[in-house]
Amino acid sequence: MLTKDLFATRMSRMKASEIRELLKLLDQPGIISFAGGIPDPALFPAEAFADAFQNALGTEKQAQALQYSVSEGYAPLREWLADHMRQIGIECGLDNILITSGSQQALDYLGKLYLSPGDTALVGWPTYLGALAAFNAYEPRFDKLSINGNRGAAEYAAAAGESLVKFAYLSPDFANPTGETVDLRGREALLDLAEDLNCAVIEDGAYQALRYEGEPIPPVLALELARKGSIEDCRTIYCGSFSKTLSPGLRVGWVVAAKQVISQLVLMKQAADLHSATINQMAINDVARACFDTHIPMLRRVYGARRDAMLDALVEHMPKGVEWTKPEGGMFVWVTLPKGMVGADLLARALETVKVAFVPGQAFFPDGSGANTIRLSFSNSDEATIREGVRRLGEVLRA
């Protein structure tokens, strides 16, 4: 019998995702779930995908769709992405783009590329749980990323000691889990910090397209390009995904970076899964070309109305002492409970008494702090359900 002492040391840092476990609750009858940060399947462009898959399996394309392909990704999709990135201020070529099996795979590859055991990764406090899981496998130490000017490069380097600060990771637009956005000054300050530390910047753009109010802010990579003139001189790595806009199930994401970074990630892709599913890339390419520009405005209208419903319901039903963020986009509202309350305990009580699910916030903190926080997602419930769920949650909190 094989025993655990044969496992690599990295396994001690890998834990089951609380969010993945909570998604199992969706199968229970009567549950109002604000847990998973998942898009509403009723909004998927299903007919466009049906046409795209039929087209991919047609006589001319069938062999290509079902055959092995290049690790870098389907060229027509990378061409579309190059144009898409230019529209948000990032000038790049096909050799600067790698297609991945969702942006989660990109985070795993970047952890593998940069982190040796003991190296430092700067992350938000809280930050995306999936990023922590991806990076944890490579045994780093985590330090709190602060870009408001109260920590400089010397302090970060001193805290790292003999280890190196390898990268700063953030989702600057409507972050998971807080829904917060980094302003222009903060993005510029981040680039200054990265230059002083000589580290990479990993920009997670998963929610960038889902803005419901306010003016768009240029991506961090676009700001660095404006400084340096060429993507080949940039230290920022942009990770994008179709999961929040077109389909999460097809697992198609992308990375945009300097060629020297992409070439290393391609080697990892070849060693891991050779390439992402060709037929899925072909379908995404067809659907993106057919309806991306009309589909995104629809998502913004629907999700924006759901965000408004949640924020209004929180104002109406939350008792005194409860605070929350007011996101300009994305899928999440971050709630801070009064000190002494524990989000996990509240979840157990809410499930038992009023059948409302959410994610306790503690899982998003590298050090296990934040026990009095919770994450609410508004993307997969209609407005009436959101209002009723928040009403029930307020009832439990008042009790």
N, C-alpha and C positions, 0 to 999 in steps of 0.2 A: 504494500500500500504506500502510495506517495504521501509524504507529510509536508506540512507547511514550511518546515525549515529548509526546503529546497527552493522556495519562492525567492525572487529577487527582493532586496530591501525596499524597493520602490512600492511594493504592494502594501506595505504598512501605511502608506499615505493615501491610498486610493479607497474611497468610500462610495457607497451607493448614493445616487443623486436623490435628494429629497423630492425634487420636482418630478423626476421619473416615477417615484413611488406614489406621489400624490395623484399623478395622472390616472392611476388605477381607480381612483375614486369616481371618475367620470362614468364608470359602468354601474355605479350604485344608483338605484332609483331615487328620484327626488332631490338629489344633491344640486345645489347652486354652487358652481365652481368658479372661483376667482384665482385658481391655483396656477395651472399651466399657462405660460405665455405663448399661446398658440393662436394662429389665425382662425377665423370663422370659415369652416369648410363650405358653407353656403355661398361664400364670396369667391371661391376658386373659379378661374376661367375654364370650367370643365369642358365646355363644347370646343373651345379653342384647342385644348389638349387632346381631345378625341380626334380632331382633324389632324393635329400635328403628328400623333402616333400613327394614324392611318397613312399619312404622307411618308413618314419615316420607314414604314414597312411596305411601301409601294415598290413596284418592280425595279425602278432605277436606284433607289436608296437602300433597299433591304439588306444587301450584302454589307454595306458600310455600317448600317445601324446595328447589325448583329455580330460584327467582327471586332477583333482587337483594334485598338487605335493608339494614337500617340499620347504620351504621358502629359504633355502640355495642355491638351484639351482640343475640342472640336474647333477648327479654325474659324468657321463662320460665326460661332458664338463669341469667340475672342475678338473678332472684328466688331461685332455689335457692342461688346463691352468696352472696347477702346473708344468708340464713339460716345457711349454713355458716360464714361469717365471724363472725357473732354467737356461734356455738358456741365459737369460739376467742378470744372477747373483743373482737372488732372490730365495733362498731356502725356500719353504713353503709347507704345507700340505693342504689337502682338507678343514680342519677346519679353515684355514686362508683365504678362498676364499668365497665371496658372489657374486652371479649373480644378477645384477640389470637391470632394464628396461632402458638401456642406461646409460652412465656415468653421464648424467645430473641428474638422480635420485640419484646416489651416492652423488653428490655434495649437493643436497637437504637434504639427510639424514645426511650428515656430518655437515651441518649447524645446523640442528635440534639437533644433538648430542652434539655439543660443544658450541653453542652460546646462551647466555641469553641476553636480551635487555641491550645494553650498552657495552657489551664485545667487545674487539678489534680483528679484523681479519686483518692480514698483507697480502697485495696483491700487484701485480705489478701495475705500473702507466704508461701505461694502462694495463688492464688485460682482460681476457675472459669475455664477457658480460653475458654469461649464468651463470658463477660463481657468478657475482655480483647479478644477479636476484635471484639465489638460496639462497644466504646468506642474502640478504636484507629482506627476509620474517621473519627473526629472529632478526631483529632490532639491528644489531651491529653498531659500528663505524669502519671505515676503516682507516688504516694507510699505508703509502707507504713502501713496502718491499724493502730494500736496502741491497744488500749482497756484496757490493764492499768495505766494511770496513769503511765507513764514518759515520755509526750509530751503536752504540753498544746496548746491552741489557738494560743498565741503561737509555739510552735516550728513547727507546721504552716504557719502564715501566713508565717513568716520563710523557710521552705524554698520556699514557693510564689513568693516574691518579688513581682513586679508582677502575676502571674496570680492568679486567684481559686480557692479551693477550692470546687468546685461540689457534690460529694456524696461520701458514704461508702457503698461497696457491700460487702455481706456476705451470706452465707447462714448464719444463726445456728444452725440445727439440722442437724447431721450434714453438714457442708459438703463440697462437692466442691472439692478432691480429698482433704482430710485426714480427713473423717469426724468432725471435732471440733465441739463445741457450745459456744456462748457462754453463760456462766452469767448468772443474773439481775443480778448486780452489774455484769457487763460490758455488758449491754444498757442498764442505766440510765446507765452511764458514757458509752456511745456517744451517748445522747440529750443528755447534758450537753455533750459535745464538739461535737455538731452545733449546739446552741444557741449556744455560744461562737463557732463559726466561721460561723454563719448559713448553713449548707449543708443540702442535702437528705440523707436516708438512703434508700437503695434496699435493701429487705429481700427477698432471694430465698428464697421459702418452698417451693422445689421438693420438698424431702424432709420437710417438716414433719409429714406424716401418718405417716411410717414410723419410729415410735419402738418399740424392742423392750425397753427396760428404763428404769428411772428415771421420775421425775415430769416431766410436760410443763412447760415454761417458757413464759410468755405471749410471743407475738410482740412484736417491738419496737413495732409500730404499736399494739398493745393497751396496752402500757405508756405510750406517749405519749398515747393517748386518755384513760387514767386521770388523767394530769396535766392535760390541757387541756380535757376534757369534750366536745369536738366534733371530728370528723374534718376539718372545714373549717379548723381551726387547726393541724393536724398537718403536719409536714414529712416524715414517713416515707411511703414509697410501697411497698406490698406487691405482690410479683409471685408469682402462683400458677400451677400447671400440673396438668393431668390426665395428663401424659406418664408419670409414675412410678407412677401409681395405676390408671388405667383403660386408656389407650391413647396411646402416643407418635405413632403414625402419623396420627391424626386432627388433630394440631397444634392443640389448643385450650388456651389459657392465659388468664390474666386479670390485670388490674391493679386495685388498690383504692387510692384516694387522694382528696384533696380535689378538689372539682369543678373548681377553676381548673386543676389539673394534668390531670384527665381531659379537659377541653374542648380543651386543647392537643394531647393525644395523639390525640383524635378527628380533628383536622385532619390529623395525620400519617397516620392510618389512611386517610382519604379520599384522600390524595395517593398512597398506596403501593399498596393493594390493595382499596380501597373498603370491604370487610368480610371477615371470616373466613367460610369456607364454611358456608352456612346449614344444609345437611343434616347436616354434622358436629356443629354446635352442637346441633341438635335431637336427634341420636342420643346425644350426651354427656348432655344434659338428661334424657332418658328413662332411660338406664342409671344415672346418678347417683341419680335418684329411686327407682329400683327396687332397687338393690343396693349403693350406696356404703357404707352402714353395716355391711353384712355382708362386703363384699369386702375392706375395709381390715384388719379383724382377721385374715382369712386370710393376706393378704400379710405382716402382721407375724409370724405364726407361721412361715411358710415362710422368709422372708428372715432372720428372727431365728435360725433353726436353721442357715442357711447362714453367717451371720456367725460363730456359735459354732464351726462346723466350721473356718472359716478361722483364727480366733484360736487354736484348739487345735492345728491343724496347724503354725502358725507357731512356737508354743512347742516343738513336738516336733522340727521339722526345720530351723529357722534356726540358723546357726552364731553363735558369740559375736561381738558387735559390731554385730549387726543389731537395730534397734529399730523399733517400730510403734505406731500409735495403737490405742485400744480403743473404737471408736464405740458409742454407745448406740442408733444407728439408721442409716438411710440405706443406702448401697450400697457404701461404700468403706473400705478400710484403707490408710493411708499408711505406707510403709516407708522408713526412713532407713538407708542402707548405710554401712559404714565409710568414713571419709574417704579420698579417693583413688580410690574406685570410681566408675564412671560408669554411670548407669542405662541410657543408650542402648547402651553396649557390652554390658552384661549382657543386654539385650533381644536383640541380634543373636546372642549366644552361646546364649541360651535357645531361640530359634527354631530355630537350626541343630542343636542337640544334643538337646533334649528336647521341642521343639514346645510351648512355653509362651509366651503373649503377655501383655503388660501395657503400661502407659503410663509411659514415662520421665518423671520429675517436673519436669525442667527447663522444659518447656513451660508450666507453671503459674506461673512466676515472671516478672514484668514485665521484670526486668533480666537474665534468662537464667541466674540462679544456680540452686542446688539440683540440681547435676548428680548428686549421690549419693543421689537420692530416686527412688522409683517409686510408682505408684498401682495397687492391686489392687482389682478389683471382684468381689464375690461373688454378685451378684444373678442372673446368668444361667447358673449351673452348679449341678448338684445336689451334695449333700454329699460323695458318694464322689469325684466329679470334682474338687472343691475340694481334698480331702485329697491326691489323687494329684498334682494340679498343684503344690501347695505342696511336696510331697515332691520332685518333680523340680527345682523352683526351688532348694530347699535344696541339692540335689546339685550344681547348677551353682555356687552360691555357695561351697560348701566346696571345690570344685575350683579 
